[in-house]
Amino acid sequence: MNKAQVLEHFKVTDDVLDRALVHRLDEDGFFVLPEFFDPQQVQAFRERFVELVEEDPERCGEHEPGSVIVPDLVNSGEMFDVLYTHPLLLAAVSHVLPGDITLGILSGRDPRPGHGHQVLHADWREEVPEPGNWQGLNSIFLLDDFTDDNGATRVVPGSHRWGKAPAEVMRDPAESHPQEQLIVAPAGSLLVFNVHLWHGGTMNRSGRPRRSLFAFYTTPANAEKRKVTQAEMLLPRTRARLGPEALHLLGA
């Protein structure tokens, strides 16, 4: 099994990702697609999100103070498979990472009221690579509206091409950047961004949930640097239901 066979199986063709989206990904480092999922799919994800938190509240609260983090969605049901096998997402990943690809993380996040603000950061914390030597692509599936008061993600367009980390340029990366943009979009939207793009969550001041799901793709070599890979986390029941193409994306 190789990458070309995987992409063919999941119907990733040259026209899946149009030129306008490619341009935005290259120049701005991100794009947003409204209504990527229909309301019924979004509601099903919300309900499962709540179920997973109720099943293991301690595990979901131990990763980030003030936020609920739902880890390991690969093993949490077939409904989550679309988050890492969708042809548009795979086309975007393949554009950023021309070599082999693997899923690094599939998780959920809900910043509680009064929490969620993050410093501007990139999702690649090691040495900042030369622009063009990209190490991954991340995506956020919005389960609730992202508004200006409920902890929406902020991004700095074009910052992935600067070859610097926020801390090298800003006095305080927790503060606003003059070029930052708040991602305000309806539930069901998809945010796709280069992992080197400066971004961060904002504080949820609304008193409402702001749930989202994350699919982070990187190279197999980078995935191996993590303490635990998706392949090592796979439960027997998950491995049994997945085909060889999906397993390849998980490094299995």
C-alpha positions, 0 to 999 in steps of 0.5 A, a space after each residue: 500500500 502506498 500514498 497514491 493507492 490510498 488517495 485513489 481509494 478515497 477519490 482524491 482527484 486533481 479537481 477536489 481542491 480548487 485553485 482558489 483554495 490552493 492559493 489561500 493555503 499557499 499565501 494565507 496559510 489557511 482557508 475556511 469552508 462554511 457548511 462543510 457538514 450538514 446540520 444532522 451530521 453536526 448534531 450527531 457529532 455534538 451528541 457523541 462529544 457529550 457522551 464521550 465526556 460523560 463516559 470519562 470526565 477525568 480523562 477529558 479534563 486533564 489535558 488543558 486547564 479550563 478546557 474539555 479535551 476529548 482524545 483518541 477519536 479514532 477509537 471512538 466510533 466509525 462516525 469519526 472516520 470521515 474527519 481524516 479520510 475526507 477527499 478534500 482534506 486529503 487533497 489539502 494535506 497532500 498539497 502541503 506534504 508531497 511525501 507520505 502522510 499520517 494522522 498524528 492527532 484526532 481529538 475534540 476541544 471545548 473551552 469552558 466559559 472564562 477559559 480557552 485563551 492561548 498564546 499565538 503559536 504554531 503546531 510545530 514546536 520544534 525548530 522553525 523550518 525554512 518556508 516551503 519545508 512544511 511539516 504538517 497540516 491541521 484542520 478544525 471542524 466546527 461543532 458550534 458557531 465560532 463567534 467573537 465572544 465564545 473563544 473562536 480561533 485567531 490566525 495571522 494570515 501569511 505568518 507560516 511563510 515568515 520562518 519565525 516563531 511568535 515568541 521571536 517577534 512579539 513581546 507577548 504572544 498572548 496579546 493581539 497581533 496587528 494582522 490577526 484575524 478571528 475565524 467567525 463561522 457557523 457550525 458545520 464549517 471547516 478550517 484548514 491550516 498549515 501547522 506553521 501558521 500562527 494561531 491560537 484560541 481566544 477566551 470563551 466569554 459567552 457562557 456557551 459551549 464552543 466545541 470543535 474537532 481536530 485532525 492533525 496530519 504530519 509525516 510518518 517520521 514526525 509521527 514516530 517522534 511522538 511517544 505514542 502513534 495512532 497505530 499503537 493506540 488502535 484498539 483491536 475492534 477499530 483495526 478490524 473494521 478499517 480497510 488497508 487504506 485507512 490503516 495506512 493513514 494511521 501508520 498501521 
